[in-house]
Structures are given as structure tokens and as C-alpha cells.
Amino acid sequence: MDDALKTKLEAAAFRALKKHLMVERTDVQNIDLMNLAGFCRNCLSRWYQEAAMENGVELSKEEAREIFYGMSMEEWKINYQTEANKEKQENFQSAFAENVKSK
């Protein structure tokens, strides 16, 4: 497999992941993704922003999020975000504390 094909396949996998998270599973909250997988939609939009910047394209955090989410964060929150319960928040805090200690 050459580099061009590899890049094409990686881009297709990314688009499928994005569609899955942004269209098919809007019910899954970012905190759930963070607690389970250690990354969320915001992480993906940040990685997109970082890749753009590495390629000479300036994007703000808000611009990258809007590109990834397909809408502003305010719209996403209104349409899809729910309040995280205490258990989810505690799990996130303990996972975050563990990550800080390991670095």
C-alpha cells in the first residue's frame, strides 16, 4: 500500500468516525466518551485544528469545532448536550487526576 492510498483510507475512516459521532450517536455525551475512551468530539476537533496548523492553515478552536460539529458549540449544546450526573463528573475528575499524575 502506498502513502497516497493509506492517507485516503485514513481519511475515509475519520469521516466514518465523524459521521458516527455527529449523526448516528448524538446521544453519546462527550463526558461519556472521555470516561470510556479518553477522547471526545472536542479532542477530535482539536486534532483537526492542530493538523490544519501543521499544514499552514490557521484555525481558531471555535472554527475547528464548528467544522467538526457542523454547527456552533452553542447549537450543539442546545440540541444534544445533557447535564452530566455526579457519577460521570466524579469519574471524569478521577481519570483526569490520574492522567496528570502520569505525565
C-alpha positions in Angstrom: 0.0 0.0 0.0 1.5 3.3 -1.0 1.3 6.5 1.1 -1.5 8.1 -1.0 -3.8 5.1 -0.6 -3.0 4.9 3.1 -3.9 8.6 3.5 -7.1 8.1 1.5 -8.2 5.1 3.7 -7.3 7.0 6.9 -9.4 10.0 5.8 -12.3 7.7 5.0 -12.1 6.1 8.4 -12.0 9.6 10.0 -15.1 10.6 8.0 -16.9 7.5 9.1 -16.0 8.1 12.8 -17.1 11.7 12.5 -20.4 10.7 10.9 -20.9 8.1 13.6 -20.4 10.6 16.4 -22.1 13.6 14.8 -25.1 12.0 13.1 -25.7 8.4 14.3 -24.8 8.8 18.0 -25.6 12.3 19.1 -27.0 10.7 22.2 -23.5 9.8 23.5 -22.2 12.7 25.5 -18.6 13.9 25.4 -18.1 13.1 29.1 -19.1 9.5 28.3 -16.5 9.3 25.5 -13.9 10.8 27.8 -14.6 8.5 30.6 -14.6 5.4 28.4 -12.1 6.2 25.7 -10.0 9.2 26.9 -11.0 11.4 24.0 -14.2 13.1 22.8 -15.5 15.2 19.9 -13.6 18.3 21.3 -10.4 16.3 21.2 -11.1 15.3 17.6 -11.8 18.9 16.6 -8.5 20.0 18.4 -6.5 17.3 16.5 -8.1 18.7 13.3 -7.1 22.2 14.3 -3.5 21.0 15.0 -3.3 19.2 11.7 -4.5 22.3 9.9 -1.9 24.5 11.6 0.8 22.0 10.8 -0.2 22.5 7.2 -0.2 26.3 7.3 -3.9 26.8 7.9 -4.8 29.0 10.8 -8.0 27.9 12.6 -9.3 29.0 16.0 -10.6 26.5 18.4 -14.1 27.7 17.7 -13.6 27.4 13.9 -12.2 23.9 14.2 -15.1 22.9 16.4 -17.7 24.3 14.0 -16.1 22.4 11.1 -16.1 19.2 13.1 -19.5 19.6 14.7 -21.1 21.0 11.6 -22.6 23.8 13.8 -21.5 26.1 16.6 -20.9 24.7 20.0 -23.8 26.7 21.3 -26.1 25.0 18.8 -24.7 21.6 19.6 -25.2 22.1 23.4 -28.8 23.3 22.9 -29.7 20.4 20.6 -27.7 17.5 22.0 -25.8 18.1 25.3 -27.3 17.0 28.6 -26.2 17.6 32.1 -23.7 15.1 33.4 -24.7 13.4 36.6 -22.5 13.4 39.7 -21.1 9.9 39.0 -20.0 10.8 35.5 -18.4 14.0 36.7 -16.5 12.1 39.5 -15.3 9.5 37.0 -14.0 12.3 34.8 -12.3 14.0 37.6 -10.6 10.9 38.9 -9.5 9.9 35.3 -8.2 13.5 34.8 -6.2 13.4 38.1 -4.7 10.0 37.1 -3.6 11.5 33.7 -2.0 14.5 35.3 -0.1 12.2 37.7 1.2 10.0 34.9 2.7 13.0 32.9 
